[in-house]
């Protein structure tokens, strides 16, 4: 193939003079010919074919197609911009193109926009101009991707970020501990500029060496009201993951309140276990259980009363036996919802005759035979048909659902558990899922809300991004109970999330369901600042931190002191108060305390004591004193 070099330094530019396909009659001072041909184009409007050397200049080049081919050690094609314009503009439409491919005067490569834009990077709020940019108004046009095709298992498309401390491009300089190696920054437009919302950053995590580059990952999000991301999660070079701590001391290290929960009624299944309450109540409206599952309560509008049942087998409704009744007709002749405080000393009833919540005291916990009206009530008349009732475990928030407004209503109590101090806070519509809602309940941590109604005959599940704040509710899914009753009126979810119960007014029966759940297993050293246990928790290893009871039975074990707590919830000496901190590996009811010797153990902190089984007949006890010295004594076993 020939190469044609057009020069502007010899003579005038090419004119419209016709030339043949071999350039035989083209003035030689216009074109310099070194080989074969250019075909299928025009230079300044003149058709050209090939051959005949000459020099010249042109202001435009139009071609059906073009190829630049070279076989030399120099550049195949060089574009030098000595002015202020872009070095290269490629348009896919008529000039000017709204979304061209541009190499600007600074060397920035921009696709989809005529000029380069700025955005902050991972290190600061300062605006940067990325050297390679892709712009677009749609998902496809703004996307950047790497596609790879290869039959080998080790192949994959890659985006490589590499950092050096070299002073100039191409020179090597070893990085140092703490250096940023690269990252992803997620920015949003605040109306005037792009602001950082989150970062994922890789850093050097230690001193590098030859073929030795320890690394860590940092995940950061920007708090509301700020423009600077804050580190939330760190994964170290040792594989330790820290949540809300920059110095994780274990495989998983959580600093701050921690919730472990698995309550999901979407996977519930009917147990084929049921219990009829027709002998006591022909129009049940709600139900409730004691925390130990040995008491069940049914409220209804036929007798305008609360019926109490004893369960010989905890949480198995078929074992229920009727015990006694308590009338609430003096307060309301259409009671529709019931709730008990966790210690069983307070009962609350909502009714649609007086459109109010009524408060009662039980002198003997969980025995409605000892109940008495406190002469304390709170009007919810803004909702003409109040139904279900629920309270937050601290007694400072009350929730009610109504079928007139098809909404859940939230109230704030200035004095815990005193409904006369309630004030309306906000409401959340459930009309999109249920037009006759009649019960509302929550998980123990307030992160999930359940609303059941008679239009869909189902349980609607909502997630709360801020626990106990219904304004943050988002519908998740629905679970039908129509196979058991077509008029479900009462719902109760067992505190540990493993069982669900409904009562229906079509069959006047309580039905029992199993909800899939898991035991939470923590192995190895576990460090938490505050652990809120929502499931059975088994800890194997050195456990530090504090634990809080929230109405769930807990099974907590430690490697050094194997403490097991499975007490009931309540105020008795052998019970655990609701939502109270149990201390750092100290429990109010350690019914079974087992010293668990180890094959090899070293006390960590001052005052720590460990037991080491030296042999079948000797036990070594080690204690770390306040001076930091570990002292030991050997006990001989018989």
Residue pairs with C-beta under 8 A, 6 or more apart in sequence:
1 35
1 36
1 37
1 69
2 33
2 34
2 35
2 36
2 37
2 38
2 50
2 51
3 34
3 35
3 36
3 70
4 31
4 32
4 33
4 34
4 37
4 38
4 48
5 31
5 32
5 34
5 55
6 14
6 31
6 43
6 55
6 56
6 57
6 58
7 32
7 55
7 56
7 57
8 55
8 56
8 57
9 55
10 29
10 30
10 55
10 56
11 27
11 29
11 30
11 55
11 56
12 56
12 57
13 30
13 44
13 56
13 57
13 58
13 59
14 30
14 31
14 43
14 44
14 46
14 56
14 57
14 58
15 44
15 46
16 44
16 45
16 46
17 25
17 26
17 27
17 46
18 46
18 47
19 25
19 26
19 46
19 47
19 48
19 49
19 52
20 49
21 37
21 39
21 49
21 50
21 51
22 37
22 49
22 50
22 51
22 52
23 31
23 33
23 37
23 48
23 49
23 50
23 51
23 52
23 53
23 54
24 51
24 52
25 52
26 48
26 52
26 54
27 54
28 52
28 53
28 54
29 54
29 55
29 56
30 54
30 55
30 56
31 52
31 53
31 54
31 55
31 56
32 53
32 54
32 55
33 51
33 52
33 53
33 54
34 53
36 50
36 51
37 49
37 50
37 51
38 48
38 49
38 50
39 48
39 49
39 50
40 63
40 64
40 65
41 47
41 48
41 61
41 62
41 63
41 64
41 66
42 48
42 61
42 62
42 63
43 56
43 58
43 61
44 58
44 59
44 60
68 76
68 77
69 76
70 76
70 77
79 87
79 88
80 87
81 87
81 105
84 105
85 105
86 102
86 103
86 104
86 105
87 103
87 104
87 105
87 107
88 101
88 102
88 103
89 97
89 100
89 101
89 102
89 103
90 100
90 101
90 102
91 97
91 100
91 101
92 99
92 100
96 114
98 114
99 111
99 112
99 113
99 135
99 136
99 141
100 114
101 110
101 111
102 108
102 109
102 110
102 111
102 113
102 114
102 115
103 109
103 110
104 110
104 115
104 116
106 116
106 129
107 131
108 116
108 129
108 130
108 131
108 132
108 133
109 131
109 132
109 133
110 116
110 133
110 135
111 133
111 134
111 135
112 133
112 134
112 135
112 136
112 141
112 142
113 133
113 135
116 129
116 130
116 133
117 129
117 133
117 135
117 194
118 127
118 128
118 129
118 193
118 194
119 127
119 128
119 130
119 185
119 187
119 193
119 194
120 126
120 127
120 128
120 185
120 187
120 194
120 195
120 196
121 128
121 183
121 185
122 180
122 183
122 184
122 185
122 199
122 201
123 180
125 195
125 196
125 227
125 228
127 193
127 194
134 142
134 143
134 144
135 141
135 142
136 142
136 143
146 157
146 158
146 159
147 157
148 155
148 156
148 157
161 181
161 182
161 183
161 202
162 181
162 182
163 175
163 179
163 180
163 181
163 182
164 171
164 172
164 173
164 175
165 173
165 174
165 175
165 176
165 179
166 172
166 173
167 173
174 208
175 181
175 204
175 208
175 213
176 204
176 207
176 208
177 204
177 205
177 206
177 207
177 208
177 214
178 203
178 204
179 203
179 204
180 201
180 202
180 203
181 202
181 203
181 204
181 215
182 201
182 202
183 199
183 200
183 201
183 202
184 199
184 200
184 201
185 196
185 198
185 199
186 196
186 197
186 198
186 199
187 194
187 195
187 196
187 197
188 194
188 195
188 197
189 195
195 222
195 227
196 222
196 227
196 228
196 229
197 221
197 222
197 229
198 219
198 220
198 221
198 222
198 229
199 218
199 219
199 220
199 229
200 217
200 218
200 219
200 220
201 217
201 218
201 220
202 215
202 216
202 217
202 218
203 215
203 216
203 217
203 218
204 213
204 214
204 215
204 216
205 214
205 215
205 216
205 236
205 237
206 214
206 237
207 214
208 214
214 237
215 237
216 234
216 235
216 236
216 237
217 234
217 235
218 231
218 233
218 234
219 231
219 232
219 233
219 234
220 229
220 230
220 231
220 232
221 229
221 230
221 232
222 228
222 229
222 230
223 230
231 246
232 243
232 244
233 241
233 242
233 243
234 241
234 242
234 245
234 246
234 248
235 241
235 242
236 242
236 248
239 251
240 248
240 249
240 250
240 251
240 252
240 253
241 248
241 251
241 252
241 253
242 248
242 253
242 254
242 255
243 252
243 253
243 254
243 255
243 256
243 258
244 254
244 255
244 256
245 253
245 254
245 255
249 525
249 527
250 524
250 525
250 526
250 527
251 524
251 525
252 522
252 526
253 527
253 528
254 527
254 528
254 529
254 531
255 528
255 529
256 529
256 530
257 529
257 530
257 532
258 528
258 529
258 530
258 531
258 532
259 445
259 447
259 532
259 534
260 520
260 531
260 532
260 533
260 534
260 535
260 537
261 443
261 444
261 445
261 447
261 448
261 497
261 534
261 535
262 497
262 516
262 517
262 518
262 520
262 534
262 535
263 443
263 448
263 493
263 497
263 515
263 517
263 534
264 461
264 497
264 515
264 516
265 450
265 459
265 461
265 479
265 493
265 500
265 513
265 515
266 461
266 476
266 477
266 479
267 515
267 516
268 479
268 500
268 513
268 514
268 515
268 516
269 513
269 514
270 483
270 484
270 511
270 512
270 513
271 512
271 513
271 514
273 316
273 317
273 318
273 511
273 512
274 317
274 318
274 484
274 509
274 510
274 511
274 512
275 309
275 317
275 318
275 320
275 509
275 510
276 507
276 508
276 509
276 510
277 284
277 298
277 300
277 307
277 503
277 508
277 509
277 510
278 508
278 509
279 322
280 298
280 300
280 303
280 307
280 322
280 325
281 298
281 299
281 300
281 302
281 303
281 305
281 307
281 508
282 300
282 302
282 508
283 300
283 301
283 302
283 505
283 508
284 298
284 299
284 300
284 489
284 490
284 503
284 504
284 505
284 508
285 299
285 300
285 301
285 335
285 336
285 337
285 387
285 438
285 489
285 490
285 505
286 298
286 299
286 336
286 337
286 338
286 387
286 388
286 389
286 439
286 489
286 490
286 503
287 296
287 297
287 298
287 299
287 338
287 490
287 491
287 492
287 501
287 502
287 503
287 510
288 296
288 297
288 338
288 339
288 340
288 492
289 295
289 296
289 297
289 315
289 492
289 494
289 501
290 296
290 340
290 344
290 366
291 342
291 495
291 551
291 568
291 569
291 570
292 314
292 568
292 569
293 311
293 314
293 315
293 494
294 310
294 311
294 314
295 308
295 309
295 310
295 311
295 366
296 308
296 309
296 311
296 317
296 320
296 510
297 306
297 307
297 308
297 309
297 338
297 340
297 368
298 306
298 307
298 309
298 490
298 503
298 510
299 305
299 306
299 307
299 328
299 335
299 336
299 337
299 338
299 349
299 490
300 307
300 335
301 333
301 334
301 335
301 336
303 325
303 327
304 327
304 328
304 329
304 332
304 333
304 334
304 335
305 325
305 326
305 327
305 328
305 329
305 335
306 325
306 326
306 328
306 335
306 338
306 347
306 349
306 368
306 371
307 322
307 324
307 325
308 322
308 323
308 324
308 325
308 326
308 367
308 368
308 369
309 320
309 321
309 322
309 323
310 320
310 321
310 323
311 317
311 319
311 320
311 321
312 319
312 321
313 319
315 494
315 499
315 512
316 512
317 501
317 510
317 511
317 512
318 512
320 510
324 367
324 368
324 369
325 368
326 368
326 369
326 371
328 335
328 349
328 351
328 358
330 373
331 349
331 351
331 354
331 356
331 358
331 373
331 377
332 349
332 350
332 351
332 352
332 353
332 354
332 356
332 358
333 351
333 353
334 351
334 352
334 353
335 349
335 350
335 351
336 350
336 351
336 352
336 386
336 387
336 388
336 438
337 349
337 350
337 386
337 387
337 388
337 389
337 400
337 439
338 347
338 348
338 349
338 350
338 389
339 347
339 348
339 389
339 390
339 391
340 346
340 347
340 348
340 366
341 347
341 391
341 395
341 417
342 393
342 551
342 569
342 570
342 578
342 579
343 365
343 569
343 570
343 571
343 577
343 578
344 362
344 365
344 366
344 570
345 361
345 362
345 363
345 365
345 571
346 359
346 360
346 361
346 362
346 417
347 359
347 360
347 361
347 362
347 368
347 371
348 357
348 358
348 359
348 360
348 389
348 391
348 419
349 357
349 358
349 360
349 389
350 356
350 357
350 358
350 380
350 386
350 387
350 388
350 389
350 400
351 358
351 386
352 384
352 385
352 386
352 387
354 377
354 379
355 379
355 380
355 381
355 383
355 384
355 386
356 377
356 378
356 379
356 380
356 381
357 377
357 378
357 380
357 386
357 389
357 398
357 400
357 419
357 422
358 373
358 376
358 377
358 419
359 373
359 374
359 376
359 377
359 417
359 418
359 419
359 420
360 371
360 372
360 373
360 374
361 371
361 372
361 374
362 368
362 370
362 371
363 370
363 372
364 370
365 570
365 571
376 418
376 419
376 420
377 419
377 420
378 398
378 411
378 419
378 420
378 422
380 386
380 400
380 402
380 409
382 405
382 409
382 424
383 400
383 402
383 404
383 405
383 407
383 409
384 402
384 404
385 402
385 403
385 404
386 400
386 401
386 402
387 400
387 401
387 402
387 403
387 437
387 438
387 439
387 489
388 400
388 401
388 437
388 438
388 439
388 440
388 441
388 451
388 452
388 490
388 491
389 398
389 399
389 400
389 440
390 398
390 399
390 400
390 440
390 441
390 442
391 397
391 398
391 399
391 417
392 398
392 399
392 442
392 446
392 468
393 444
393 550
393 551
393 578
393 579
394 416
394 579
395 413
395 416
395 417
396 412
396 413
396 416
397 410
397 411
397 412
397 413
397 425
397 468
398 410
398 411
398 413
398 419
398 422
399 408
399 409
399 410
399 411
399 440
399 442
399 470
400 408
400 409
400 411
400 440
401 407
401 408
401 409
401 430
401 437
401 438
401 439
401 440
401 451
402 409
402 437
403 435
403 436
403 437
403 438
403 453
405 427
405 429
406 429
406 430
406 431
406 434
406 435
406 436
406 437
407 427
407 428
407 429
407 430
407 431
407 437
408 427
408 428
408 430
408 437
408 440
408 449
408 451
408 470
408 473
409 424
409 426
409 427
410 424
410 425
410 426
410 427
410 428
410 469
410 470
411 422
411 423
411 424
411 425
412 422
412 423
412 425
413 419
413 421
413 422
414 421
414 423
415 421
426 470
426 471
427 470
428 470
428 471
428 473
430 437
430 451
430 453
430 460
432 475
433 451
433 453
433 456
433 460
433 475
433 478
434 451
434 452
434 453
434 455
434 456
434 458
434 460
435 453
435 455
436 453
436 454
436 455
437 451
437 452
437 453
438 452
438 453
438 454
438 488
438 489
438 490
439 450
439 451
439 452
439 453
439 488
439 489
439 490
439 491
440 449
440 450
440 451
441 449
441 450
441 491
441 492
441 493
442 448
442 449
442 450
442 468
443 493
443 497
443 534
444 495
444 534
444 550
444 551
444 552
445 467
445 532
445 534
445 550
446 464
446 467
446 468
447 463
447 464
447 467
448 461
448 462
448 463
448 464
449 461
449 462
449 464
449 470
449 473
450 459
450 460
450 461
450 462
450 491
450 493
451 459
451 460
451 462
452 458
452 459
452 460
452 481
452 488
452 491
452 502
453 460
453 488
454 486
454 487
454 488
454 489
456 478
456 480
457 480
457 481
457 482
457 485
457 486
457 487
457 488
458 478
458 479
458 480
458 481
458 482
458 488
459 478
459 479
459 481
459 491
459 500
459 502
460 475
460 477
460 478
461 475
461 476
461 477
461 478
461 479
462 473
462 474
462 475
462 476
463 473
463 474
463 476
464 470
464 472
464 473
464 474
465 472
465 474
466 472
481 488
481 502
481 504
481 511
484 502
484 504
484 507
484 509
484 511
485 502
485 503
485 504
485 505
485 506
485 507
485 509
485 511
486 504
486 506
487 504
487 505
487 506
488 502
488 503
488 504
489 503
489 504
489 505
490 502
490 503
491 500
491 501
491 502
492 500
492 501
492 502
493 499
493 500
493 501
493 515
494 500
494 501
494 515
495 550
495 551
495 552
496 517
496 534
496 535
496 536
496 552
496 553
497 515
497 517
497 534
497 535
498 514
498 515
498 517
499 512
499 513
499 514
499 515
500 512
500 513
500 514
500 515
501 510
501 511
501 512
501 513
502 510
502 511
502 513
503 509
503 510
503 511
504 511
517 535
518 535
519 535
519 536
519 537
519 538
520 533
520 535
520 536
520 537
520 538
521 538
521 540
522 537
522 538
522 539
522 540
522 541
522 543
523 540
523 541
524 540
524 541
525 541
525 542
525 543
526 539
526 541
526 542
526 543
526 544
526 545
527 543
527 544
527 545
528 544
528 545
528 546
529 545
529 546
530 545
530 546
530 547
530 548
530 581
531 537
531 545
531 546
531 547
531 548
532 548
532 550
533 547
533 548
533 549
533 550
533 552
533 554
533 556
534 550
534 552
535 552
536 553
536 554
536 555
537 554
537 555
537 556
538 555
538 556
538 557
539 556
539 557
539 558
540 557
540 559
541 558
541 559
542 558
542 559
542 560
542 604
543 556
543 557
543 558
543 559
543 585
544 584
544 585
545 584
546 581
546 582
546 583
546 584
547 554
547 556
547 581
547 582
547 583
547 587
548 579
548 580
548 581
548 582
549 569
549 576
549 577
549 578
549 579
549 580
549 582
550 578
550 579
551 569
551 578
551 579
553 566
553 567
553 568
553 569
554 565
554 566
555 564
555 565
555 566
556 563
556 564
556 565
556 587
557 563
557 564
558 585
559 596
559 598
560 596
560 601
560 608
560 609
560 610
560 611
561 585
561 593
561 595
561 596
562 593
562 594
562 595
562 596
563 585
563 587
563 590
563 592
563 593
564 590
564 591
564 592
564 593
564 594
565 576
565 582
565 587
565 588
565 589
565 590
565 591
566 591
567 574
567 575
567 576
567 587
567 588
567 589
567 591
568 574
568 575
568 576
569 575
569 576
569 577
569 578
570 576
570 577
571 577
574 589
574 591
575 588
575 589
576 582
576 587
576 588
576 589
577 588
582 588
595 611
596 611
597 611
597 612
597 613
597 619
598 610
598 611
598 612
598 613
599 612
599 613
600 612
601 610
601 611
601 612
601 622
602 610
602 622
602 630
603 609
603 610
603 622
603 623
603 624
603 630
604 624
605 624
606 624
606 625
606 626
606 628
607 623
607 624
607 626
608 623
608 624
609 621
609 622
609 623
609 624
610 621
610 622
611 619
611 620
611 621
611 622
612 619
612 620
612 621
612 622
613 619
613 620
614 620
614 634
616 637
617 636
617 637
617 638
618 634
618 635
618 636
618 637
619 634
619 635
619 637
620 632
620 633
620 634
620 635
621 632
621 633
621 634
621 635
622 630
622 631
622 632
623 630
623 631
623 632
624 630
625 631
